[in-house]
Amino acid sequence: MDLRTRPYRSVLYIPGSKERALEKARTLPVDAIIFDLEDAVTPSEKAAARDTLARALAEDYGKRTRIVRINALDTEWGAEDARAVAAMDCDAVLLPKVEGPEHLDALAALCDKPLWAMMETPAAMLNAAAIAAHPRLQGLVMGTNDLAKDLNTRFRADRLPMMTGLGLCLLAAKAHGAVIVDGVYNAFKDDEGLKAECAQGRDMGMDGKTLIHPAQVDIANAAFAPSEAEIDLAQRQIDAFRAAEAEGQGVAVVDGKIVENLHVDTARKTLAKAEAIAALAE
């Protein structure tokens, strides 16, 4: 399955230096894991974490997408991280603080894995289209905590101060066929708040949400999966449109609403996503 078409409902950060966490991640029902060599690893552990993570990735993580976040290339660890990841059994490498396609060019010269970019600065928001257009780029990860810091925003449950940045990155990802996953929800014991933020991200068009705690996984998986009602409606739209076409008609009507080609295309994508999610559980 192409990295762009896999489900990304739940994308869990795991410290690359913690053997117990790395082992537990193999049992969690997540769609993807970000193995973190950056924020979750102290400077004194950076070098050893590469070896710890390489050993862990040599073991089976099932159908979960394995993404390694390295340190920024302008740090003393970044370049060596990139070279190490090139030899790891993973699916992609994630670069923090990407602010333009030249940052991805530099990473591509060091590592031949598919590239993902952390979008977490005002410059990244303004250059989102150029970043998403990079030929090696497959996914964008919203870094909303860092973005909030740089913008000096206040926390709001509706994330109004984030909407411009989220929207620019979402447009860029969709224009260039890249995956885009929403930022983390920090209050990991606040299930209702997480549900609301997941619903907001899904309504916007995000493919999933990054998570900081296993307790958040089930909520994200449910929020970003097609509901039974959506699957039922999608199938009925497809069936009705086929019947209309057989009668020489260009549109159908389902539940009192017009169904055209564009609705059928969306319906087919809904069913394809449901099938891909089911395949992960096999």
N, C-alpha and C positions, 0 to 999 in steps of 0.2 A: 504494500500500500504506500502510495506517495506521501511524503511528510505533510503535504498541503491538504490532503484529503482525509487524513486520520482525524478522529474526534480529539478535541482538546478541551472538553468540558472542565476538567480539573487538572491543574498543573501545579504540583506541590514542590516547594523548595525543600531540599534536604542538604544539610551540611556535608561537604565532601570529606570532612576530617573525622566524622563520627561513625565508627564501624557499626554500632548498634542501630543507629538511625538508617544507615545504608542497608542493613539486613532487613529491618522492619518494612522498608519501602517496597520490598518484593512481594509483600502480602497485602498491600493496600489497593483498593479498587480505583486507582487514579488512571487517567488517560495518559499523562505525561509527568515526568519528573525533571526538575531543574536541579542538578547536582552542583552545589554552590562552592566555588573556590574563592569567592570574593568576600562579601559582607559577613558570611557565617563562619569564616576562618580567620583566626588571629594571625598577625604577622609572623609570630614565632612558629606557627604550624603550617605556613603556606607550602613550603617545600615538601614536607612529609605528607600533606594532604593529597598531593598529586599521586604519590605511590599508593596511598590508602584507597583512593578512588579508582585508580587503574585496576587494582586487585578486585575491588567490588564489582566493577563493570565486566570483568571477565566471567562473572557468574550470571545466571539467567534472570532477566527482569521481565520475562514474558513478552506481551505485546505492547508494553508501555513505551512511549517515546522517551528516549534518554537524551537529555540536553545538558551540556556542561557549561556553566557560567564561569568564565575566567576573570581574572583581574584586568583592568584597563591596560592598554598597551603602553601608556605613559607612566606606569608604575614599574617598580623593579621586578615584579613577578609576572607581568602580563605576557611578555614574549615567550618565556619559558613555559608558562601555562599552555599557550597556544601550541607550541611544539609537542608538549606532552599529550594534549588532547588528540592531536593528529594520530597518535598511536593507540588511543583508547578505543574500546568497543562501544561507541556511542553513535547517536544519530545526527547530532548537530552541536555546534559550538555557539554560545551566546556571549556577545560582547557588551559590557556595560558602557554607559555614557557615550553612546554613538551620537554624533552631532552632524555627520555628513557622510556621503558615500566613500570619501577618502579613508575614513576609519575602517570601513569594511574592506577596502582594497588592501590596507596594511595587514589585516587579519588573514585575508585570503592568501597572501604571500607566505604565511607561516603555517597555515592549517588547511587541509583540503576537504574538511567536513562542510556540509551545508551550514549557512550562516543565519543566525538570528540576532536581532538588535534590541537592546534595552532602550526604550524611549522614555527619558526621564529628565530632560532639561528643556528650557525654553528654545534653545537652538535646535534641538531635535524636533520639536513641534513645527518650527518654521521650515525645516528641511525634510519633513516626513516624506514628501513625494519623491524626492531624489534618493532617499535612503531605501524606500520600498522598491524603487526601480532597479536597484543594484542586481545584476544578473545572478549572483550567488545567494541573494537574500531569500529566505523562505518564511520567516516569521518575525513579528514584532511583539515585544512584551512591554506593557505599560508599567513604568516605574513611578507610580503616583505619589509615593512618600517623598522621593527626591524631588519630584516636580513641585509638590506642594511647598517644600522647603524653599526652593528657588523662587517660586512665585510669591512667597510670603502670604499664602492664603490662610483663611480660617477654616476649620472643619465645618462642613455642612452635610447633613444626611443626604441632601439632593445632589451634592457634588457640583453645584452650579459653577464654582470657580474653575473646575476641571473640564468643563464641557467643550471649550474651544480646543484645547489640546487633544482631548479624547477624540473629538470629531475630526480634526485634521489627520490624526493617525489612522482612524478608521477609514476615512476616504482614501488615503494613500494605500492602505492594505488592500482594500477592495478593488481599487483601480489597477493594481499590479498582481493580483492573485495571491497575496501573501496571507498567512494565518495572522490573526491578531488576538491576543489574550489580555484581559483586563488586569488592573493592578490588584494588590492584596487588600483584604479587609482586616484591619489590625485587631479589632476586638473579637478574638477567636471564641469567646464564650457567648457572644451576642448572636444567637441564631436568627432572630427576627431581622436584625440589622443586616446580616449577611444575605438573607433571602431577598431583602429589598434591593440591596446593591447588585446581587446577581441578576435579579429581574430587570433592573435598569440596564445593565450591560447587555443582557440578551436582547432586550427591546431595541437597543441601539444597533445591534448587529455583531457584537463581539462573539468570538468562537468559544470562549471559555474564560476562566478566571484563575489567576495565580493564587495559591493558598500558602499559609504559613503553619498550618496545624492539621493533622489528620482528621480532627473532629469536624473540619469544614468540608470534607470531601463529598459526603452524601448530598449535602445541600447544593453544592455546585453541580454535581452530576445530574441531579433532578432538574435544576433550573435551565441548564443548557442542552437538555435532551428534548426532542419532540414529545409532547404529551400524547396520551392516548387519543384525546379529542383532535389534536392536530394531525395525527396519523390517519385517523378515520376520515377527517375532512379531505386530506390530500388524496386518499384513494378514491373517494367519491367524486372529487373534482376531475381526476384523470378518467374515471369511468364515464362520467357524464359528457366530458369533452369528446371522448372517442365515439360515444353514441351520437353526439351532435354531428361530428364529422361524417359518420356513416350515412347520415341523412342529408349531407351536403350543406350543413350549417357551419359557420365560423365561430360561433360562441355557444356556450351552454349556460344553464342556470342551476345553481346549487344553493339551497337555503335562501332563496330569494335574491341571490347576488350573481352578477355576470361572471362567467369564467371564460377567460381568453387564453391564448398561448402563453402569455407571461405568467398567469396563475398556475398553469399546468407545469411550467418549468420550475416554479417554486415548489409545487407539490412533489415533483419528482426528486428534488433535492432533499425535501423533508423525509421522504421514504428512504433515500440513499443514506442519509445520516442515521436514521433509525437502524438500518441494516448494518452499518459500520459499527455502531455502538454494540449491537447484538454480537457481532463477530469478535469484539474484544473480550466478551465474557465467555466465549467458547473454550 
